[in-house]
Amino acid sequence: MFNLANAYFMAEDFQQASSVYLQLHKSAPQDPRFVYNLAETKLAMKEYQAAIPLFQQVDEVGPEFAHAYVRISHAYEMQKDYKKAQEFLTSIASTYETEEFKKIVHNEQRRITVQEQLSTGTGSVTLTGEEFQRLLASRQQEAQAQSAA
């Protein structure tokens, strides 16, 4: 059944995937994969408020799923609640003492800051000459492909 739910998810039939993941989670609540995938399905369905408590359950079931915390901040971010996303990341920064987790949290905090600045028009992006040339070449290729179609 897990493979069936994953197939539904990959086919973007999130309603069916959600239903199967929920059945799996109810039948084996100790398996963090089921509730994690159910939470991811809720994110895909843009049901952010439903996803948050599911991601919180993941940690209760399996602490090896520390990245579920990052997904909670993502749910806040998708609702454009950047402050809550940042506060949440700050609150979990010391939860896992590994350097890898701290680095992930730090990178997420930086990424959310940039996203907030871009979405509110209070920030800017600085490109190096090489990055600008790649972006320009990419845009030119897109324009050529559209004109050829």
C-alpha positions as CSV (number, residue, x, y, z in Angstrom):
1,M,0.0,0.0,0.0
2,F,2.9,2.4,0.7
3,N,4.0,2.0,-2.9
4,L,0.5,2.7,-4.1
5,A,0.4,5.9,-2.1
6,N,3.8,6.9,-3.4
7,A,2.6,6.3,-7.0
8,Y,-0.5,8.5,-6.4
9,F,1.8,11.2,-5.0
10,M,4.2,11.0,-8.0
11,A,1.1,11.1,-10.3
12,E,0.0,14.3,-8.4
13,D,-3.2,12.6,-7.3
14,F,-2.8,14.1,-3.9
15,Q,-6.3,13.3,-2.7
16,Q,-5.8,9.6,-3.3
17,A,-2.2,9.7,-1.9
18,S,-3.5,11.5,1.2
19,S,-6.2,8.9,1.8
20,V,-3.8,5.9,1.5
21,Y,-1.1,7.6,3.7
22,L,-3.8,8.3,6.3
23,Q,-4.8,4.6,6.3
24,L,-1.2,3.5,6.6
25,H,-0.6,6.0,9.5
26,K,-3.6,4.8,11.4
27,S,-2.6,1.2,10.9
28,A,1.0,1.8,12.0
29,P,1.3,5.1,13.9
30,Q,4.9,4.2,15.0
31,D,6.2,4.4,11.4
32,P,7.3,8.0,10.7
33,R,7.3,7.5,6.9
34,F,3.5,7.4,6.8
35,V,2.8,10.6,8.7
36,Y,5.7,12.4,7.0
37,N,4.4,11.5,3.5
38,L,0.9,12.5,4.6
39,A,2.3,15.9,5.7
40,E,4.2,16.3,2.4
41,T,0.9,15.5,0.6
42,K,-0.9,18.2,2.6
43,L,1.9,20.7,1.6
44,A,1.4,19.7,-2.1
45,M,-2.3,20.3,-1.7
46,K,-1.5,23.8,-0.2
47,E,-3.2,22.7,3.1
48,Y,-0.4,24.3,5.1
49,Q,-2.2,24.4,8.4
50,A,-3.0,20.7,8.2
51,A,0.6,19.9,7.3
52,I,2.2,21.6,10.4
53,P,0.8,19.3,13.1
54,L,1.5,16.3,10.9
55,F,5.2,17.3,10.6
56,Q,5.2,17.8,14.4
57,Q,4.0,14.2,14.8
58,V,6.9,13.0,12.7
59,D,9.4,14.1,15.3
60,E,7.5,12.4,18.1
61,V,7.5,9.1,16.2
62,G,11.0,9.2,14.7
63,P,13.7,11.7,15.6
64,E,15.7,10.6,12.6
65,F,13.3,12.8,10.6
66,A,14.8,16.1,11.8
67,H,14.1,17.7,8.4
68,A,10.4,17.6,9.3
69,Y,11.2,20.7,11.3
70,V,12.4,22.5,8.2
71,R,9.2,21.5,6.4
72,I,7.2,23.2,9.2
73,S,9.0,26.4,8.6
74,H,8.4,25.9,4.8
75,A,4.6,25.6,5.6
76,Y,4.8,29.0,7.4
77,E,6.8,30.5,4.6
78,M,4.2,29.3,2.0
79,Q,1.6,31.2,3.9
80,K,3.9,34.2,3.7
81,D,4.3,34.2,7.4
82,Y,8.1,34.8,7.2
83,K,8.3,36.0,10.8
84,K,6.8,32.8,12.2
85,A,9.0,30.7,9.8
86,Q,12.1,32.5,11.2
87,E,11.0,32.2,14.8
88,F,10.3,28.6,14.4
89,L,13.8,27.9,12.9
90,T,15.4,29.9,15.7
91,S,13.5,27.9,18.3
92,I,14.7,24.5,16.8
93,A,18.3,25.5,16.1
94,S,19.5,23.8,19.3
95,T,17.1,20.8,19.1
96,Y,19.7,18.7,17.3
97,E,23.3,19.3,18.2
98,T,24.8,18.1,14.9
99,E,26.7,20.6,12.8
100,E,24.9,19.4,9.8
101,F,21.5,20.2,11.2
102,K,22.7,23.7,12.4
103,K,24.0,24.4,8.9
104,I,20.6,23.3,7.4
105,V,18.7,25.6,9.8
106,H,21.1,28.5,9.1
107,N,20.8,28.1,5.3
108,E,17.0,28.0,5.6
109,Q,17.0,31.2,7.7
110,R,19.1,32.9,5.0
111,R,16.9,31.6,2.2
112,I,13.7,32.7,3.9
113,T,15.2,36.2,4.5
114,V,16.0,36.6,0.8
115,Q,12.6,35.2,-0.2
116,E,10.8,37.7,2.1
117,Q,12.9,40.6,0.7
118,L,12.1,39.6,-2.8
119,S,8.4,39.0,-2.2
120,T,8.0,42.3,-0.4
121,G,10.2,44.3,-2.8
122,T,12.6,45.3,0.0
123,G,15.5,43.4,-1.2
124,S,17.6,42.8,-4.3
125,V,19.7,40.1,-5.8
126,T,23.3,40.8,-6.9
127,L,24.7,38.7,-9.7
128,T,28.3,38.3,-10.6
129,G,29.2,38.9,-14.3
130,E,29.3,35.1,-14.9
131,E,25.9,34.5,-13.3
132,F,24.4,37.4,-15.3
133,Q,25.8,35.9,-18.5
134,R,24.3,32.5,-17.7
135,L,21.0,34.1,-16.9
136,L,21.1,36.1,-20.1
137,A,22.0,33.1,-22.2
138,S,19.2,31.1,-20.6
139,R,16.6,33.8,-21.4
140,Q,17.9,34.0,-25.0
141,Q,17.5,30.2,-25.4
142,E,13.9,30.4,-24.0
143,A,13.0,33.2,-26.4
144,Q,14.5,31.3,-29.3
145,A,12.6,28.2,-28.4
146,Q,9.3,30.1,-28.1
147,S,9.8,31.8,-31.4
148,A,10.6,28.5,-33.1
149,A,7.3,27.0,-31.7
